[in-house]
Amino acid sequence: MLTRTVPEAEIKLPRPDGGVYYVRARTFEPDGIAGAFTEAKRIEIPDQPNYWPLLVIPLVILLAL
């Protein structure tokens, strides 16, 4: 679980690992009173492709010649 309080209506986070995440938010009044949380939103982050094996293919081809 990750909790952040930010002064503006936006947040930037590092890209998480692939998987399913749920996000919800709430606002705070200037006097500090918290509003209700929003309904949880489901976000699916795809796995990042792993391209490093493709770098080996030219070497294998050269060795096969």
N, C-alpha and C positions, 0 to 999 in steps of 0.2 A: 504494500500500500504506500502511496506517495501523497503527501499533503503539502500544498504550497499556498501561501497567502501573497497576493500581488496587488500593487496599487492601481493597476489598470485592468481593463476587461480583456486581457490577452496574456498568454503565457507561452514561452518557447522552452521545449524540453529536448534533450538528446533523443535520437531515434532509438526506440526500444527494440529488443530482439523480436523476431517474428512470433506471432501468437495473437490471442484474443484478449482485449483489454476492455474495461468498462470505465467510463468517465462520467463524473457528475460535478456540478458546481453550485455555489450559492453566493449571494451577495451579502455585504455588510453595510449597514447604514453608517453615516458619519459618527454617530454616537456609539458605535460598536455593536449594535444589536444585529444578530445574524438572521438572515432570511432562511427560508426552507431550501433544502437541496433540490436540484432539478432531478428529473427521472434519469436513471443511469443510461448512458448511450454506449452501445457496443461498437467497438472499433477493432477491425481485424488488420493486423500488420503482416504483410507477406514476408517470408524469409528472404534475406538478401541472397542473390545467386552467388555461388562460389566459382569464380572464373579462373583461379590459379591452376587447376589441372589443364586448362586449355593452353597454358604457356609451355607445357611439357610436350605437346603434340609436335611442334616443329623439330624439337630435339630428337624425338623418337623417329621421325621421318628421315632426318639427316643421318642418324645412326643406321637406319635400315638400308640406305643407299650404298 
